[in-house]
Amino acid sequence: MKFVTGDETGLIKVSGVEKKELLGKMGVQSRTEGIECMEWVPGTEGHVVVGKTNGIVQRWDAYNQTLAASWDPLTVAHEKPRSVFFMQPPTSPPLMLTCCENGAVAIRKMDDAMMTITDEEDITVAGPVSRMKASPSHTKLGYGGKENELQLYDFETRKVEWKARNVPCNKLDLRLPVWVTDLQWIDREDDRKIAICTAYGQVRVYDVRAQRRPVMDTKISEDSEQIRLMDGTRLTCLDVHSSGTWAAVGDALGGLTKVDLRTGNIFGKFKNISGSVRAVQFHRTENVLACASLDRFVRVYELRTMKMINQVYLKQRLNTLLFDVEPSTAEPEKEMKKRGKPVGSGKGEEEEEDDMDPFDAMHGMEQDDEDEGSKN
């Protein structure tokens, strides 16, 4: 079982879960090339596309550590993309889209191999945008951000066809602020139900056909509403389980919570995290969950018991995480290790810089000692 991570210094790493080892790394180590977003290339094995701080989008063969393609930003407005993803509209060739916080969306028409750009287009949606994703039918774009409610953008008509409505005012008749930080369609074959998390500690579920306000609204933070909306828990990411009944939600204080999307009940928390959670993802075939955080660890949890089964230390502060699409049968891990430490071409890649404070890893080291003690 493998996973791919991207960090804020521009490195992309492939790691093994079972042996807690680095299998390969690629990219140029530079703050200007930090990895902001990452996605699998559909129809390929081990190929990822990444969006960088400087706006460059690259396609990498993660398992062979080779750069397959690179595309420059369309304009200066397309720097620091928040999302990168692929679409296959019914009446269009494959598309690769990147969206920036200011609402600038770059649409690149690709060939069938998704290697060559045949046409480019630049559109703008209402910003700011914290996250944008394609609907399961590949006909709509869902997005939202700070003071920007969840919206569905029809890709054919190029118009917003649905926009969420804020929840009612609180008991003091004060409007509640809005800040959508991540979203995910609950059913991978249905465009109707969407789950979001917010910077103010809320998890909400919308049914587009039912109403504009959320059909389920719960809060993760235990603080009072007034404190929570000022300096409370900022939810950063979420992923919905394949069953569509619950989600894992990460926050900026190192919390990772299991939430029932039907009732809003909180099942519990995944523990041992000491840094802001930046990415969380379920494995498609295994009963496990992984999260990447700013404490430089990727942790893997068993879903039923919610216990940590492994963790890997990766030196840099992590921004993105992708689990391997299938169990690691594509190539034995020992074959990847034979390649040594291959990285992309460029300056500053000969030696990987470790800018970590030794105290940042103490929590993870203590956990390793506990695990070894229990085995003995």
N, C-alpha and C positions, 0 to 999 in steps of 0.2 A: 504494500500500500504506500503510495507516494502522494506528495502534495507540492505545489508550486507557490512561491511567495515572491512578493515585490516589496522593496523597502524604500525609505525616503532618500537613500544615497544613490539609487539607480540600479542596484543589483537585483537580478532575478535568480532565485535558487530553487533547486529540486532536492527534496529531502525524503528520506525513508522513515516511516513511522516505527517499524518494529525494532530496528537497531539504533534509532536516534542518531542518524548520521547524515552528513551532507553528501549528496550524490553528484552534484554539479552546480555550477554557477555561471552566469553570463551577464554581459552589460558593462557599461562604463561607470565607475564609481565617481559620481559628481552630484552635488545638490541640485544643480540645474536640470539633471536628468532623472530626478526622483520619480518613482513609479506611483502614479495617482490612481490608476484603475487598470483592471486586467480581466480578460474573458477568453474562454476557449474558442478556437476557430471550429465551427461546426463541420462535421464530415471528415475531420482529420484526427490523427492520433498523436497527442502530445504537443500540438501547436497552440500557442497562445498569442493574443494580440494585447499590447500594453499601450496605455496613454501616459506620456511623460510630462513633467512640469513645464518644459519648454514648448509643449504642444506637438512634439513629434510622436507619431504613432508607428510602432514597430510590430512585426510578426516574427516570432521566434519558434524554432523547433526545440522545445524545452528538454526533451529526452536526449537529443543529440547536441545540445548547446550550440546551435548555429543560427545566425540571423538570416531569415528568409526574405524579408522585405522591410522597407522603411519609407514612410510618407511624411513630408513636411506639413506644418499647419497651413490651412488655406489663407488665413490672415492673422494678425497679431491678436485678434479677438478670440482666437481658438487656442490660447495657451492655458495650461493647467486644466485639462479636461476632468470633469467629475465622473463621467460614465463613458464606456466604450462597449459596443455590442453589435450584433449582426441581426439583420432582418431578411426575410424572404417573402415579400408581398406576393399575392397571387398573380398579379399582372406586371411584375417587374423582375429584373435580374437580382441576384444577391446584393445586399447593401451592407455597408459598414458605417455606423454612425458614431460620432463623438459629440458630447454635449459639455459645454463649459458653464461655470457658475453664472455668467452674465446672460445666459440663454442662447448663445451662439451654437448652432447645430451644424456640423459638417456631415454631408451625405455623400458617400463615395460608392458609385456603382462598380461592382467587381465582376470579373469573369467567373466561370464555373469553378475554377480552382481557387478562387479567392486570393490570387496572387497579384493580379494586374488591375489597375483602375482604368475603367473605360469612360467614366464621366464623373464630374464633381459638382456639388450644389451646396449652397450656403443658405440656411434659413434661420430665423430668429423666433424664439418663443418667449413668453413672459418670464422674466427672471426676478430674483435670483433662483437658480436651480441647484439643489443639493444632490439630487439623484434623478436619473431618467432611465426607463426600461421599456422594452417592447412588450406588447401584449402577446398572449399565447397564439392568437390568430395572425399575428404579424401585420395587423392593419391599424393599430393605434400605438401611440406613445403615451406613457404615464410619467408624470414628473411633478415635482413640488420643491419648495425651499423655504427660506426665511420670509415670513409674511407673504407666502405664496402657496395658497391652498392646492391640494391635489387636483390635477387636471388630466383629462384624456384628450389627446390631440389626434384627430382623424388624419391618417397619412394620405388618403386619397384626395379629400377635399381641402386639406391643409388648413383646417379650422378646428378650434376647440369645441368638441361636441358635448362635453360634460365637465362640470367643475364642482368640487365639494363645497359645502357650506359649513361655516364654523359652528361649533357647539353653542348652545345658549349661554348667555351671560351668567356669571356666578351669583351667589346670594347677595352680593353687594352691588349687583347690576353693573359689573365691570366686564368689559370684553376680554376674553382669553386670547393671548397671543398665539400665533401660528408659526411653526417651523418644522416642516417635513424633512427628516434626515435620511430616510430610506423607505423603500416600498417593495412589495413583492405580490404577484398574483397568487392567490391561494390555490386555485385549480389550474394546473398547467395546460388544460384544454378548454378553459372557460374564461371569457373576458369580464365577467360580471363582478366578481368579488376580489377586493384588493386589501391587503394589510399594510399599514404604515406604522412607523415609529417617529416620535418627535423629539426635539431638543428639550422639551419640558416634561419628559418622563411619561408620555402617554403612548399606548398602543391602541390603534383603532382599526376597525374593519368596516369597509364600505361595500354596499351592494348597489351597483349602478342602477339597476332596474327598480329598486325599492324606494330610495330617497337620496337626497344630497348630503344629509348628515350621517354620521357613522351609525351603523346598526349595533356595534359593540365598541365601547370606549372604557378603557381601564388605565390606571396609572401604576407605574412600577415603583416610583419613589414613595417612601413612607413619610416624607416630610409633609408639613401642612402646605396647602395650596399657595399661600403667599410666599413662603420660602422657596418652594419648588420652582415657581415661575421666575424667581430672581437668580438664585444660585443653586438650583437643585440639580438632580441627576439629568445629564444630557445623554439621551439614547443615540447611539451612533450607527448601528447596523442591525439587520435582522435577516433571518432565513426561515422559510416556512417548510415544515416537514412534508414529505410526499403524501401523507395521509390528509393534509389540509386541516387538521384539527388543532394543531399547536405550532408555536414558533419559538425560536431561540433569539433573544434580543440582548445585544451588548450595549454597555454604556461607558461613559468617559471616566468613571471611577473604578473600573476593573470588574464590574458586575456582568454576569451572563445569566439571564433569567429564562426559565421555561414558562410560557404563557399559553393558556387555553384560549384559542381564538373563538370558541363558541360561547363561553360563559364569561371570559375575562379573568378567571381564577389563575393565580400564580401557583404552579406546581412546586417550585423550588429554584435553587440557584446552583450553577456549576461553580465550584470553588477553586481556590489556589491561584487566582489571577491577580496580579499586582500592578497592572498597567492598563491604560485605556484600550478597550477592545475596538479594533479597527475593521475586522472582517470575521464573519462566521459562516460556516457552510456545512451542510449535511453531506455525507457520502451517499452516492446514488444507490449502491448495492449493499453496503455494509451498514450495520446498526451502530454507527459512530458519528460523532460531531467534532469538528475542529474549529479553533478560533485563533486568530493572530492578534497580538497586542503590542503596545509600545514598550513593554518590558523585555522585548526581543525574543519571546518564546512563542512557539506554536504548541498548543495543548490539544490533546485528543481525549474525548470523553465517550464513555459507553452510555447509550441513551436510556436504557431501562433503569440502571442504578444511579446514573448521573455522576459516576465516579471517574476521576481522571485515570486513564490507562497508560498514558505516555506524554512526554513533552520533549521538544527539541529546541535547543538554544541556537540562534542564528545571527548573533553579534550586532546587527543593525535594527533600528526601530522599524517595525513592519507596518505596511499600509494595506496590502492586499493578500488574498489567499484563495487558492483553487485546489480542491481535491482532484486526484486523478479520476478520469471519466469512468474507467473500469478498474477492477483489481489489477495489480501490477503484474500482468502476464506479457506485456508488450516486449519487455527486455529485462533480463535478470539484473539485479542491482549491481552484481560484481562486474558486469560488462560496462555499466556506466562509470564505475569507479576507476576502471582501467584508463579512462581518458584523462585522469588527473583532475586539474582544476581549470577547464577551458572557460574562457570568457570572450565577450565580443571584442572587436578591434577598437582601439582607441587609447587615449592617453590616460594614465592613472589607474590601469587595471592590473599591473604586475603584482601589486600587493594590496590586499584588502585591509582597509583601515578599520580598526575597532575603536570607536569613540565612546566605549561604555565605561561608566562609573562602576567599579567593582562591587559596590553595595547594591546596585540595581539587580544583580543576579542572585543575591543571597537567599531570597525566598525560594527560587527554583532549585538551588543547590541543597537547601534544607529538605525540600520535598524529595529529591533524589536519594538523600541519605536515609530518609524515612522508608522509602520504597526498598532500598537495599537491606535495611535492618529487618524489615518484615519478612524478606525472603530468607534471611539467615535464621 
